[in-house]
């Protein structure tokens, strides 16, 4: 039985690892990564309700004076 020639295995494995590294780098560099989101200074909006501008009073039936 002939002996297996392993003299080229080192170059083959090394070139395979380098090729895979380059291919993965090219694939990953194609993605666009968004920058870290910065908090925006948002002013709270003031909602005006019609009952905020005038004085109102709610009368409950039990709070009325006795007759």
N, C-alpha and C positions, 0 to 999 in steps of 0.2 A: 504494500500500500504506500503510495507516494506521500511525502511529508507536505503539509500545508505551508505555503509561502506567506508569512505574515509581515514581510518587510514593508509593504505599502499600506498597511492598516493605519499606521500613525498619521500619514498624510491624508488618507481618506477620511478618517474620523475628524481630524483637525479642520479640513476644508468643509466638511459637513456642518460642524458646529459654527464655523464662521459664516457660512451661507445662511444657516437658520437665523443667526443673530442679525445679519443684514436684512433679511426678509422681514423679520419681526420689527426691526427698527423702521423700515419703510412703511409697513402697515400702520404702526402706531403713530408715526409722524403725519399720517393723512387725517387723523382726527383733530377736530378743533375743540380745545378745552376752554370753556368760558372762564373769565377771571373771577376771583372771589367776589361775591356780591357785597356791595357796600351799603350800609343803612342810609336811606334817603331821609332828609329832613322834611317831613310832611306836616303841614300845619293842619290842625284839626278843623273840620268844617263846622260852622255854627248853623244849626238848623233852627229856623224861626217858626214857632208854632203860633197860631192866632191867639191862643189863650195865654201866651206869655206876656202880651202887651196890655191886657186889661185885667182888672181885678174880678175874680169870680168867686162865688161862694156856693157850696152845695148844701142844700137843706135836706137833712134826713127826716123822715116822718117822726121818728122817735125823739129827735132833738128839738122839735117845735115846742113852744110853751104850751102848757095845758090850758084848755079853754073852760 
